[in-house]
Amino acid sequence: QFASSLRGGFPNRGRRWALLAAAMPAYPGSEREWASALAQRSEAYRRAVVARSANVAAGDRFYRDLTVYQWRLEALEARLADASEAAADAEVAESAEATSPTERRRLRSLDGSLRAIEEQCRGAVAALEERAAHYALGLTGSTGQMETLASSASDKERAMARYRELAEETYSEIQSEAREILEVPAGPGGLRSLCATLERRRDFWRAQFEETWSAWQQATCQMHGAGDEALNAWRAFQTLCGQRPQQQLQLTTEQSETLQAVSAASACVLAVDLWEAVGLSGLGGASAEATEGAEADAASSSRFCPES
C-alpha cells in the first residue's frame, strides 16, 4: 500500500495514507532509512532460507548414504556370523571329513546368509515406507541432489520408487558378494581368510558410517541454525512493515530510491516463496504467505525431518 500510494495507485492517496500511518507505531528514522532497512531484512531472510535449503538437501543426501551403510553393515554381520560358524565346524571335522562335507557346509552358510539378506531387504523397504508415511521425501534430479519435496501422491510414489530401487541395487550387490564363500579354498583356512576379509569390510563401512553420521549431524545443526536466522529475519521484516517512519517522504527524487528499496524487498520475499520450498518446509512461524503450503505440510505427512 505504501508503494502503491507513492505511485498514485489510490484515489485520495494522501488522506488514505495519513489514516493508515496514524495507526502504525513510529520508526525512528526517515522513510529512506526505513526502506533501506526493509531491503536489508528481506535479503537476510532470503539468504537464511537459501542456506537452510542447502542443508536440508545435504541432510537428505547423508540420510540416503547412512541408510546404505547401515544395510551393508547388517548384511556383513550376518555373513560374518555364518562364515565363522562354518569355519569352526570345518576345523572340528577337518581330520575326519573330506572335501564334500566341507562343500555342503559352505552351501549351508551361503543359504543362511542369503535368507538373512532377503529378510533384511524386506525390512529395509518396510522401514522406508513407514518413514514416508510420516515425513516428506525429497525428489532428486539427474545429479542425485535433492531439488524439491514430494508433495503430490504421484511425487511421493516417485520418491519412494527411488528408495526401493536403491534398496534393490544395494541388496543385489550384497547377495553377489555373499557368493564369495563358494570361491574360497576348501577347508577351514579358506573360511578363516574369508572371515578376515569380511571383518576388514565391516571396519571400512563402519568408518564410512561414522564419518557420514558426523557430517549429517553438522548439516542438521546448520539447518536448524539457518531456520532460526530465517525466522528472526522474517520477524524483523514484519516489524518494519508495520512501522511508520517519523520523517515522511516528500514527493522528490528520493521517491524513486525508496520505491526501488521497497521493490527489492518484495522481490526477495517473492523469490523465496517461488524457489525455496525446500528451505521453507517445516519452518513454522515464518511468512504466512510464503510458508502457507510448507506449514500445511508440516502439520501432515509432508513434514521433512532429516534427523529422523
C-alpha positions in Angstrom: 0.0 0.0 0.0 2.9 2.3 0.8 4.4 1.7 -2.7 1.1 2.0 -4.5 0.2 5.2 -2.7 3.5 6.8 -3.9 2.8 5.7 -7.4 -0.6 7.3 -7.3 -2.5 4.0 -7.4 -5.2 5.1 -4.9 -7.6 8.0 -5.2 -7.2 10.4 -2.3 -3.9 8.7 -1.5 -2.8 11.5 0.9 -5.8 11.1 3.1 -5.8 7.3 3.0 -2.0 7.1 3.7 -2.4 9.5 6.6 -5.1 7.4 8.2 -3.0 4.2 7.8 0.2 5.8 9.0 -1.5 7.3 12.1 -2.4 3.7 13.3 1.2 2.5 12.9 4.0 2.6 15.5 6.7 5.0 14.7 10.0 4.0 13.0 13.0 6.1 14.4 14.2 7.4 11.1 13.4 8.7 7.6 11.4 6.8 5.0 14.6 6.3 3.0 16.3 4.6 6.0 13.1 2.6 6.7 13.0 1.3 3.1 16.8 0.5 3.2 16.3 -1.5 6.4 13.3 -3.3 4.8 15.5 -4.4 1.9 18.3 -5.5 4.2 16.0 -7.6 6.4 14.4 -9.2 3.4 17.8 -10.1 1.9 18.9 -11.6 5.3 15.7 -13.6 5.2 16.4 -14.9 1.7 20.0 -15.8 2.5 19.0 -17.7 5.6 16.3 -19.7 3.7 18.7 -20.5 0.9 21.2 -21.8 3.4 18.5 -23.9 5.1 17.6 -25.3 1.6 21.2 -26.4 1.1 21.5 -28.0 4.5 18.1 -29.8 4.1 19.4 -31.2 0.8 22.7 -32.2 2.4 20.8 -33.9 5.2 18.7 -35.8 2.7 21.8 -37.0 0.8 23.6 -38.0 4.0 20.5 -39.9 5.2 20.5 -42.0 2.0 24.2 -42.7 2.4 23.7 -43.7 6.0 20.9 -46.0 5.1 23.0 -47.8 2.6 25.9 -48.1 5.0 23.6 -49.5 7.7 22.3 -52.1 5.2 25.8 -53.1 4.3 26.9 -53.4 8.0 23.9 -55.5 8.9 24.5 -57.8 6.0 28.2 -58.1 6.8 27.4 -59.0 10.4 25.1 -61.8 9.2 27.6 -63.1 6.7 30.5 -63.0 9.2 28.4 -65.0 11.7 27.6 -67.7 9.1 31.2 -67.8 7.8 32.6 -68.0 11.3 30.3 -70.9 12.2 31.2 -72.7 9.0 34.9 -72.2 9.7 34.6 -73.5 13.3 32.7 -76.6 12.1 35.3 -77.2 9.4 38.1 -77.1 11.9 36.4 -79.6 14.2 35.7 -82.0 11.3 38.9 -81.4 9.3 40.6 -84.6 10.3 37.6 -86.8 9.8 35.8 -85.5 6.7 36.6 -85.0 3.1 36.0 -82.0 0.8 32.4 -82.9 0.0 31.1 -82.3 3.5 33.0 -79.1 3.7 31.4 -78.0 0.4 28.0 -78.8 1.9 28.9 -76.7 4.9 29.8 -73.7 2.7 26.5 -74.1 0.8 24.5 -74.1 4.1 26.4 -71.0 5.2 25.6 -69.3 1.9 21.9 -70.3 2.1 21.7 -68.9 5.6 23.3 -65.6 4.5 21.1 -65.2 1.5 17.9 -65.8 3.6 19.1 -63.3 6.2 19.9 -60.7 3.4 16.5 -61.2 1.8 14.8 -60.6 5.2 16.9 -57.5 5.8 15.9 -56.2 2.4 12.2 -56.6 3.1 12.7 -55.0 6.5 14.6 -52.1 5.0 11.9 -51.3 2.4 9.2 -51.6 5.1 11.1 -49.1 7.3 11.4 -46.7 4.4 7.7 -46.9 3.6 6.9 -46.4 7.3 9.1 -43.3 7.3 7.5 -42.0 4.1 4.0 -42.2 5.8 5.1 -39.6 8.4 7.8 -37.4 6.7 8.2 -35.9 3.3 10.7 -37.5 0.9 13.0 -35.5 -1.3 12.8 -35.7 -5.1 16.3 -35.8 -6.6 17.4 -34.6 -10.0 19.7 -36.0 -12.6 22.7 -35.1 -10.4 21.4 -37.0 -7.5 20.8 -33.8 -5.4 17.5 -33.1 -3.8 15.6 -30.5 -5.8 12.2 -30.4 -4.2 9.9 -32.1 -1.7 7.4 -34.7 -2.9 4.0 -33.1 -2.3 1.5 -34.8 -4.5 0.7 -38.6 -4.3 2.5 -39.2 -7.6 5.6 -37.3 -6.5 5.6 -39.3 -3.2 5.4 -42.6 -5.2 8.2 -41.4 -7.4 10.4 -40.6 -4.4 9.6 -43.9 -2.8 10.3 -45.8 -6.0 13.8 -44.3 -5.9 14.4 -45.7 -2.4 13.1 -49.1 -3.4 15.4 -49.0 -6.4 18.3 -48.1 -4.1 17.4 -51.0 -1.8 17.2 -53.4 -4.7 20.5 -52.3 -6.1 22.3 -52.4 -2.8 21.0 -55.8 -1.7 21.6 -57.3 -5.2 25.3 -56.3 -4.7 25.3 -57.7 -1.2 23.9 -61.0 -2.4 26.5 -61.3 -5.2 29.2 -60.6 -2.6 27.8 -63.3 -0.3 28.6 -65.9 -3.0 32.3 -65.4 -2.4 32.1 -68.2 0.2 31.9 -70.7 -2.7 35.1 -69.3 -4.2 37.4 -69.6 -1.2 39.7 -72.7 -0.9 38.1 -75.7 0.7 38.8 -76.3 4.4 38.9 -74.1 7.5 41.8 -72.0 6.2 39.9 -70.6 3.3 36.9 -69.8 5.5 39.1 -68.1 8.1 40.6 -66.0 5.4 37.1 -65.0 4.2 36.2 -64.0 7.8 39.2 -61.7 7.9 38.2 -60.1 4.7 34.6 -59.6 5.9 35.9 -58.0 9.1 38.0 -55.5 7.1 35.0 -54.6 5.0 32.9 -54.2 8.1 35.5 -51.9 9.6 35.6 -49.9 6.4 31.8 -49.4 6.2 31.7 -48.6 9.9 34.2 -45.8 9.4 32.2 -44.6 6.5 29.0 -44.6 8.6 30.7 -42.7 11.5 32.1 -40.1 9.1 28.8 -39.6 7.4 27.0 -39.5 10.7 29.1 -36.6 11.8 28.5 -34.8 8.6 24.8 -35.5 8.9 24.7 -34.1 12.4 26.6 -31.0 11.3 24.2 -30.4 8.4 21.2 -30.9 10.7 22.6 -28.3 13.2 23.3 -25.9 10.4 19.8 -26.4 9.1 18.3 -25.5 12.5 20.6 -22.5 12.8 19.6 -21.2 9.4 16.0 -21.8 10.2 16.3 -19.7 13.4 18.1 -16.9 11.3 15.3 -17.0 8.8 12.6 -16.7 11.4 14.4 -13.9 13.2 14.9 -12.0 9.9 11.3 -12.5 8.9 10.0 -11.2 12.3 12.3 -8.1 11.9 10.9 -7.7 8.4 7.3 -7.9 9.6 8.1 -5.4 12.4 9.4 -2.9 9.8 6.4 -3.4 7.6 4.2 -2.3 10.5 6.1 0.8 11.4 5.6 4.4 10.3 8.7 6.5 9.6 8.8 9.7 11.7 10.1 11.7 8.8 7.6 11.5 6.0 8.9 11.3 2.4 8.2 14.2 0.2 7.5 13.7 -3.5 11.0 14.4 -4.7 13.7 12.4 -6.3 14.0 10.4 -3.1 10.7 8.7 -4.1 12.5 6.6 -6.8 15.2 5.4 -4.4 12.6 4.4 -1.8 10.4 2.6 -4.3 13.4 0.7 -5.5 14.2 -0.4 -2.0 10.6 -1.5 -1.4 10.6 -3.3 -4.7 13.8 -5.1 -3.9 12.3 -6.3 -0.5 9.2 -7.5 -2.3 11.3 -9.3 -4.9 13.3 -11.1 -2.2 10.2 -12.4 -0.4 8.6 -13.4 -3.7 11.7 -15.3 -4.8 11.8 -17.2 -1.6 8.1 -18.1 -2.0 8.6 -19.3 -5.6 12.0 -21.1 -5.5 12.8 -22.1 -1.9 10.0 -24.5 -1.0 12.7 -26.9 0.5 14.1 -24.2 2.7 10.6 -23.2 3.9 9.5 -26.8 4.7 8.6 -27.2 8.3 9.7 -23.6 9.1 6.8 -22.7 11.4 6.1 -19.1 12.3 7.5 -17.6 9.1 5.6 -15.6 6.4 2.0 -16.7 6.3 2.0 -16.1 2.6 5.4 -17.6 1.8 5.0 -20.7 4.1 1.3 -21.5 3.9 2.0 -24.6 1.9 5.0 -25.6 3.9 3.2 -25.2 7.2 0.3 -27.3 5.9 2.9 -30.0 5.0 4.5 -29.7 8.4 1.1 -30.4 10.0 0.5 -33.5 7.9 2.5 -36.4 6.3 4.6 -33.9 4.2 6.9 -32.9 7.0 10.5 -33.1 6.3 12.6 -34.4 9.1 16.3 -35.0 8.3 17.0 -36.1 11.8 14.5 -39.0 11.7 
